[in-house]
Amino acid sequence: MLIYSDTMKKVPEEIDLHGMTVDEAIPLVDEFLHKAFKAHTNRVWVIHGKGTGTLRRAVRDHLTRHPLVGRCSTADNWRGGNGCTQVEMIDY
């Protein structure tokens, strides 16, 4: 758990998007990334599940264009493999 410096709220290191549509998930990912950045974290995980791959593709496409993301990749198998994306944040 990370501390979000502006409000002293705890920020989780992962967000779970299971069961969401792309339209529901993307704004939550943006909010999550902004809070993680303000909490000075280097790495977070976005859990989207495997399913049909629609949400995974949309999330990864969004992450590759996001200004706070340095790079993203499939998470290690113990973190969910293809059902989770590891996000390396830009340097603060």
Protein Blocks (a to p, Z undefined) as FASTA:
>chain_A
ZZdfklopacdfbdcfehiafklmmmmmmmmmmmmmmnopabdcddebjmnolmmmmmmm
mmmmpmkbmbdcdddfklnpjmbccdddddZZ
